[in-house]
Amino acid sequence: MALDRDLIKIIACPIDKGSLMYFEDEMALYNPRLRRRYPIRDGIPVMLAQQAETLDESEHDRLMLRVEAGDAVRTLS
């Protein structure tokens, strides 16, 4: 289930309050500055800092390649 476009415009990282990258097909929001991925469960973003996953270098690089390819939507825009 895709996130509502109005929600994408306002959702921010709970830690640094910055924008996130939304990967609809992976049901995740990603903060590349902190390398933290937030899951989306049943269409609801889980925006609790303690439930975010910290990504390693290779996973960060993979997601950033997808961002460059246009496969993600930036929040707060």
Secondary structure, DSSP 4 states (H G I P E B T S, - for coil): -PPPHHHHHH---TTT----EEEGGGTEEEETTTTEEEEEETTEE---GGGPEEP-HHHHHHHHHHHHTT-SEES--
